[in-house]
Structure formats: structure tokens, C-alpha cells
Amino acid sequence: MNELNPPTSEVFEPPAWLGNRHFQSVLPSLPLRRTPVERRAQPVIAASRQLVLDCGGGARLMGWYAEPPASEVPKPQRLAVLLHGWEGSSESLYVLSVAQLLHERGFAVMRLNLRDHGGSHGLNEGLFHSCRIAEVVGAIARLQSLFPAARLSLAGFSLGGNFVLRVGARAVAAGIRIVRIVAVCPVLDPATTLAALETGPAMYRYYFLFKWRRSLRAKRAAWPAAYDFSELLGERSLTAMTERMILKYTEFPDLASYLRGYAITGDALAGLQVPARIITSHDDPMILARDLDRIAKPASLELTVTTRGGHCGYMDALRGPSWIDR
């Protein structure tokens, strides 16, 4: 680890009955939590309006923008852009939960959707894949042009955390001014994560297979002349589906090249100048903390590695903001 910024180990200690890493990983997205989370988040939901952003190159991304309550607006205004994980959306419970807390504290909040997420399958004909970083950089640049006086912060979860760190590494070259980035359990080495999903508890694999197949059907419905997906939908593993998708619908020559394309290991973060913080846990079943040894660690990057927390969990109670929200 870089001596300039060794990992901090802030304590997250959930109650014993919440300590299991798999329970932590699934609890934030359980349907039984939707009603109480949406009830608590009603102010930010009610304040939100849809924004479709021109990202350049013909790409568009959609999200939901909420001004803070008039009595809470600071000078200069603060704008937090939140990015969900793979097959999540701007309506994911973990996104709504932190969005409400930020909104209460005077932030304008943009809950951004990646391509083909959050019901946006009809916006772009091209299929989502995780190397589409240019359009996310373009979306952030567009937000800066729409709100030039705002102090811009980014926060992302899982794949969204991976994206916001890659945006940060490109921010200076793109002319984007970002004051802070927080990445919660970001995907570090996609090959490691894919292997963990394939060999770990089957519930994770089935969950992502179900959600990805549902998303592909929505894409086919939006662009029936462009997509069939019959063979893709018939695959039984995430690895096989990903490889078939890459070979048929992208320019990558093989699966390994694609996975390397969005890894943040090696020198991918070497040019990061934006103050950034990675928060992840030793017991994450999908993102292995050992891969932190393989990322560049510029002075701008702070690492917080907790003993517990699961994957984007950090739940210390069933109700109210989570530890990671706070």
C-alpha cells in the first residue's frame, strides 16, 4: 500500500443478527424495504424531474434531478450525482436512501441511469456494456454546463463506483471540475468479480441472470429490428452470456480484452487528481479486497476497508439511513 495514503479502517459494527456478509449484501435491495424507503425518500422523489442528457457522440443518458428545499440551498450550490450498480437504477433503494439524506442536507441530487438501465432502453440503439465510459464522462460534463456554479460530487455503488472513479481519472482532460468522489465497493478487477459470481452462492448468479435477461427483453422490445437475443437469453452462466454478447455486439476480440477494458487495477487510476475515497469491506462476496493491492494509489485517493459490510451493505438497522449513507 502507498505510504502516502494507507487504508483507514473505520469501524462498522452491525448488530450480531445483521452481521452475516450475505445478509448485508442482499438486505439493501430486498422488496420488503421498498415501501419504508420510498416513504422516507418522498421529499426527494417529489422534487425530482427527469433530465435527458446529451452526452456527445449521439449518446443520451437519463436521470432524475432534484433541487434541494429552498430553505436549505447553500451558496455555492452543491450537486451530488449518484450512480447505481449493474442492473440497478435511479430507483434502487440504496440510491434513494442516500439521495434523501443528501437532499435533506442541502444538496441538489442527480440520480443518473447508465445506458439501458432505469427504463431507458429506447434512448440509444447500441447495447450497454461496461466499457462505455465516454458517455458517462459526457453526461457529467453536460451537467456541469447546465449547473456551472454548482460544486460537483460523484458517488457510485459497485459498477457505478467503478464508473465514477474512471470519470475522475478523466476529469481534468475533459475539463470537468469535481470536488469529491466516493466509490462504495467498486468493481476493481471485473475478471475477479465474474469468477466470484460464478463460483459463489448461486443466489447472486440467479439474481443477475434474471435481471439481465429482463433488461435484454426490454431492449429487444424497444429495438425489435436490431436485436433478437434468442441465443444470448439461452445461456446459463454469466460468463457465457457476457462472452456471447461481447463477441456479437462489440468490437472486443475476446472476453478477456473486454474485462480488462473497464478494470481499475494497474495504472487506470494513476492520473486521478480529484479527491476520492473507496469504501469497501473484507467480507464482500463479489469484490475481493485483495485486489486493492493492484490499483494505483495517487495521493488524491483514500481507502477505507472495513471488516464487515458485505457488498454495498453497511446496514446497521432495518429502518432509516444506513451507515454508508451517513
C-alpha positions as CSV (number, residue, x, y, z in Angstrom):
1,M,0.0,0.0,0.0
2,N,1.1,3.5,-0.8
3,E,2.6,5.1,2.4
4,L,1.1,8.5,1.4
5,N,-2.5,7.2,1.8
6,P,-2.7,3.9,3.7
7,P,-6.2,2.4,4.1
8,T,-8.1,3.6,7.1
9,S,-10.2,1.1,8.9
10,E,-13.2,2.9,10.3
11,V,-15.4,0.7,12.4
12,F,-18.6,-0.6,11.0
13,E,-20.2,-2.9,13.6
14,P,-23.7,-4.1,12.8
15,P,-25.8,-5.9,15.4
16,A,-24.9,-9.6,15.6
17,W,-28.1,-10.6,13.8
18,L,-27.2,-8.3,10.9
19,G,-23.5,-9.4,10.7
20,N,-23.7,-12.1,8.0
21,R,-22.0,-10.9,4.8
22,H,-24.6,-12.4,2.5
23,F,-27.5,-10.8,4.5
24,Q,-25.7,-7.5,4.4
25,S,-25.3,-7.9,0.6
26,V,-29.0,-8.7,-0.2
27,L,-30.7,-6.6,2.5
28,P,-30.4,-3.1,0.8
29,S,-32.3,-4.3,-2.2
30,L,-35.0,-6.5,-0.6
31,P,-38.5,-5.7,-1.9
32,L,-39.8,-5.6,1.7
33,R,-37.8,-2.4,2.2
34,R,-39.2,-0.6,-0.7
35,T,-42.3,0.9,1.0
36,P,-40.4,2.3,4.0
37,V,-37.5,3.6,1.9
38,E,-39.8,5.3,-0.6
39,R,-41.9,6.8,2.2
40,R,-38.8,8.3,3.8
41,A,-37.5,9.4,0.4
42,Q,-40.7,11.0,-0.7
43,P,-39.3,14.6,-0.5
44,V,-36.5,13.9,-2.9
45,I,-38.8,11.8,-5.2
46,A,-41.4,14.6,-5.3
47,A,-38.8,17.2,-6.0
48,S,-37.2,15.2,-8.9
49,R,-37.7,15.9,-12.6
50,Q,-36.5,13.8,-15.5
51,L,-33.4,15.0,-17.3
52,V,-32.2,13.5,-20.6
53,L,-28.5,14.5,-21.1
54,D,-26.8,14.8,-24.5
55,C,-23.5,13.0,-23.8
56,G,-21.9,13.6,-27.2
57,G,-21.3,11.1,-30.0
58,G,-25.1,10.6,-30.4
59,A,-25.5,9.1,-26.9
60,R,-28.0,10.1,-24.3
61,L,-28.4,9.2,-20.7
62,M,-31.5,9.8,-18.5
63,G,-31.7,10.6,-14.8
64,W,-33.8,12.3,-12.1
65,Y,-32.7,15.8,-10.9
66,A,-33.9,17.3,-7.6
67,E,-33.3,20.8,-6.3
68,P,-32.8,21.0,-2.6
69,P,-35.5,22.6,-0.4
70,A,-35.4,26.4,-0.9
71,S,-34.6,26.9,2.8
72,E,-31.6,24.5,2.6
73,V,-29.8,25.9,-0.6
74,P,-26.2,26.8,0.3
75,K,-24.0,29.2,-1.7
76,P,-22.5,27.9,-3.9
77,Q,-24.9,25.1,-4.6
78,R,-23.7,21.5,-4.1
79,L,-24.7,18.9,-6.7
80,A,-24.3,15.2,-6.0
81,V,-24.5,12.7,-8.9
82,L,-25.4,9.2,-7.8
83,L,-24.7,6.2,-9.9
84,H,-26.2,2.7,-9.3
85,G,-24.7,-0.7,-9.8
86,W,-25.2,-3.1,-12.7
87,E,-28.9,-3.8,-13.4
88,G,-29.8,-1.3,-10.7
89,S,-31.2,2.1,-11.5
90,S,-32.0,5.6,-10.2
91,E,-34.9,3.9,-8.3
92,S,-32.7,1.4,-6.5
93,L,-33.4,1.5,-2.8
94,Y,-29.7,2.2,-1.8
95,V,-29.7,5.2,-4.3
96,L,-33.0,6.6,-3.0
97,S,-31.8,6.2,0.6
98,V,-28.6,8.3,0.2
99,A,-30.4,10.7,-2.2
100,Q,-32.9,11.6,0.5
101,L,-30.2,12.2,3.2
102,L,-28.2,14.4,0.8
103,H,-31.3,16.3,-0.2
104,E,-32.1,16.9,3.5
105,R,-28.6,18.3,3.9
106,G,-29.0,20.9,1.1
107,F,-27.6,19.0,-1.9
108,A,-29.1,19.1,-5.3
109,V,-29.2,15.5,-6.4
110,M,-29.0,13.8,-9.8
111,R,-29.8,10.1,-9.8
112,L,-28.2,9.1,-13.1
113,N,-29.0,5.9,-15.1
114,L,-26.4,4.1,-17.1
115,R,-27.4,3.2,-20.7
116,D,-30.3,0.6,-20.8
117,H,-31.0,1.0,-17.0
118,G,-33.9,2.6,-15.3
119,G,-36.3,2.0,-18.3
120,S,-34.0,3.9,-20.7
121,H,-33.7,1.1,-23.2
122,G,-35.2,3.2,-26.0
123,L,-32.9,6.1,-25.7
124,N,-29.9,4.6,-27.6
125,E,-29.9,1.8,-30.1
126,G,-26.5,0.5,-29.1
127,L,-26.4,-2.1,-26.2
128,F,-25.0,-1.2,-22.8
129,H,-21.6,-2.6,-21.8
130,S,-19.3,-1.6,-19.0
131,C,-16.6,0.0,-21.2
132,R,-19.0,2.8,-22.3
133,I,-17.1,5.3,-20.2
134,A,-17.1,8.2,-22.7
135,E,-20.9,8.7,-22.5
136,V,-20.8,8.9,-18.7
137,V,-17.9,11.4,-18.9
138,G,-20.1,13.3,-21.4
139,A,-23.1,13.2,-19.0
140,I,-21.1,14.7,-16.2
141,A,-19.7,17.4,-18.5
142,R,-23.2,18.2,-19.6
143,L,-24.4,18.5,-16.0
144,Q,-21.5,20.9,-15.3
145,S,-22.6,23.0,-18.3
146,L,-26.2,23.0,-17.1
147,F,-25.2,24.0,-13.5
148,P,-21.9,25.8,-13.9
149,A,-21.9,27.3,-10.4
150,A,-22.5,24.0,-8.6
151,R,-19.8,22.2,-6.6
152,L,-20.0,18.8,-8.2
153,S,-19.5,15.5,-6.3
154,L,-19.9,11.9,-7.5
155,A,-20.9,8.8,-5.6
156,G,-21.3,5.3,-7.1
157,F,-22.1,1.8,-5.9
158,S,-20.4,-1.4,-7.2
159,L,-20.2,-0.9,-11.0
160,G,-21.3,2.7,-10.5
161,G,-18.4,3.1,-8.2
162,N,-16.1,1.8,-10.9
163,F,-17.6,4.3,-13.4
164,V,-17.2,7.3,-11.1
165,L,-13.6,6.5,-10.4
166,R,-12.9,6.2,-14.1
167,V,-14.7,9.5,-14.7
168,G,-12.5,11.1,-12.0
169,A,-9.4,9.8,-13.8
170,R,-10.5,11.5,-17.0
171,A,-12.0,14.7,-15.4
172,V,-9.0,17.0,-15.9
173,A,-8.7,16.1,-19.6
174,A,-12.4,16.5,-20.1
175,G,-12.5,19.9,-18.3
176,I,-14.8,18.7,-15.6
177,R,-14.4,20.2,-12.1
178,I,-15.3,17.6,-9.4
179,V,-14.7,18.4,-5.7
180,R,-15.2,14.8,-4.3
181,I,-15.8,11.2,-5.4
182,V,-17.0,8.4,-3.2
183,A,-17.0,4.8,-4.5
184,V,-18.7,2.1,-2.5
185,C,-17.5,-1.4,-3.1
186,P,-16.4,-0.5,-6.7
187,V,-15.7,-3.3,-9.2
188,L,-11.9,-3.4,-9.2
189,D,-11.0,-6.3,-11.5
190,P,-14.0,-7.5,-13.4
191,A,-12.5,-10.9,-14.1
192,T,-12.2,-11.5,-10.3
193,T,-15.8,-10.4,-9.8
194,L,-17.1,-12.5,-12.6
195,A,-15.3,-15.6,-11.2
196,A,-16.7,-14.8,-7.7
197,L,-20.2,-14.6,-9.1
198,E,-19.9,-17.9,-10.9
199,T,-18.3,-19.9,-8.1
200,G,-20.0,-18.2,-5.1
201,P,-23.5,-18.7,-3.7
202,A,-26.0,-19.4,-6.6
203,M,-28.4,-16.7,-5.4
204,Y,-26.2,-14.0,-6.8
205,R,-25.8,-15.6,-10.2
206,Y,-29.5,-16.3,-10.5
207,Y,-30.3,-12.7,-9.4
208,F,-28.1,-11.1,-12.1
209,L,-29.2,-13.6,-14.7
210,F,-32.8,-12.8,-14.0
211,K,-32.3,-9.0,-14.1
212,W,-30.0,-9.1,-17.2
213,R,-32.5,-11.2,-19.2
214,R,-35.3,-8.9,-18.2
215,S,-33.2,-5.9,-19.4
216,L,-32.4,-7.6,-22.7
217,R,-36.1,-8.3,-23.3
218,A,-36.8,-4.6,-22.7
219,K,-34.0,-3.7,-25.2
220,R,-35.4,-6.1,-27.8
221,A,-38.9,-4.6,-27.3
222,A,-37.5,-1.1,-27.8
223,W,-35.5,-2.0,-30.9
224,P,-37.1,-5.1,-32.4
225,A,-35.4,-4.7,-35.8
226,A,-32.0,-4.5,-34.3
227,Y,-32.0,-7.3,-31.7
228,D,-33.1,-10.9,-31.4
229,F,-31.1,-12.2,-28.3
230,S,-32.5,-15.8,-28.6
231,E,-29.1,-17.4,-28.3
232,L,-28.0,-14.9,-25.6
233,L,-31.0,-15.5,-23.5
234,G,-30.5,-19.2,-23.6
235,E,-27.1,-19.1,-21.9
236,R,-27.0,-20.5,-18.4
237,S,-24.0,-18.7,-17.0
238,L,-22.9,-15.0,-16.6
239,T,-19.6,-15.8,-18.2
240,A,-21.1,-17.4,-21.3
241,M,-23.7,-14.7,-21.7
242,T,-21.1,-12.0,-21.4
243,E,-18.8,-13.6,-23.9
244,R,-21.6,-14.1,-26.4
245,M,-22.7,-10.5,-26.0
246,I,-19.2,-9.2,-26.4
247,L,-18.4,-11.2,-29.5
248,K,-21.6,-10.4,-31.2
249,Y,-22.3,-6.8,-30.3
250,T,-19.0,-5.1,-29.6
251,E,-15.6,-4.7,-31.2
252,F,-13.7,-6.5,-28.5
253,P,-11.9,-9.6,-29.8
254,D,-12.5,-11.7,-26.7
255,L,-13.9,-11.7,-23.2
256,A,-10.5,-11.1,-21.5
257,S,-10.0,-7.9,-23.5
258,Y,-13.4,-6.6,-22.6
259,L,-12.9,-7.3,-18.9
260,R,-9.5,-5.5,-18.9
261,G,-11.2,-2.6,-20.6
262,Y,-13.1,-1.5,-17.5
263,A,-10.7,-2.8,-14.8
264,I,-9.4,-0.1,-12.5
265,T,-6.4,-2.2,-11.5
266,G,-2.9,-1.4,-12.8
267,D,-2.4,2.2,-13.8
268,A,-6.1,3.0,-14.5
269,L,-6.3,5.5,-11.6
270,A,-2.8,6.8,-11.8
271,G,-3.9,10.1,-13.2
272,L,-6.7,10.6,-10.7
273,Q,-6.4,14.2,-9.3
274,V,-9.9,14.5,-7.8
275,P,-10.1,13.8,-4.0
276,A,-11.6,10.4,-3.9
277,R,-12.5,7.7,-1.4
278,I,-13.0,4.0,-1.9
279,I,-15.0,2.3,0.9
280,T,-15.1,-1.5,0.7
281,S,-15.2,-4.5,3.0
282,H,-13.0,-7.5,3.6
283,D,-16.1,-9.7,3.6
284,D,-17.5,-8.5,0.3
285,P,-18.5,-11.7,-1.6
286,M,-18.2,-10.1,-5.0
287,I,-15.4,-7.6,-4.8
288,L,-12.2,-9.1,-3.3
289,A,-10.4,-6.6,-1.1
290,R,-7.0,-8.2,-2.0
291,D,-7.4,-6.6,-5.5
292,L,-6.8,-3.2,-3.8
293,D,-3.1,-4.1,-3.8
294,R,-3.2,-4.0,-7.6
295,I,-4.6,-0.5,-8.1
296,A,-2.6,2.7,-8.5
297,K,-2.8,4.9,-5.4
298,P,-2.3,8.5,-6.2
299,A,-2.2,11.0,-3.3
300,S,-5.8,12.0,-4.1
301,L,-7.1,8.5,-3.3
302,E,-8.2,7.4,0.2
303,L,-9.0,3.8,1.0
304,T,-11.4,2.7,3.8
305,V,-11.5,-1.0,4.2
306,T,-13.9,-2.3,6.9
307,T,-14.0,-5.8,8.4
308,R,-17.7,-6.2,7.7
309,G,-20.3,-4.7,5.4
310,G,-20.8,-7.3,2.6
311,H,-21.3,-5.9,-0.9
312,C,-22.7,-2.4,-0.7
313,G,-24.5,-3.3,2.5
314,Y,-23.4,-1.4,5.6
315,M,-26.8,-1.8,7.2
316,D,-26.8,-1.3,11.0
317,A,-30.7,-1.1,11.3
318,L,-33.7,-2.1,9.2
319,R,-35.0,1.5,9.0
320,G,-33.5,4.9,8.4
321,P,-30.3,5.9,6.7
322,S,-27.6,3.2,6.7
323,W,-24.0,3.6,8.0
324,I,-22.8,4.2,4.4
325,D,-25.5,6.9,3.8
326,R,-24.3,8.7,6.9
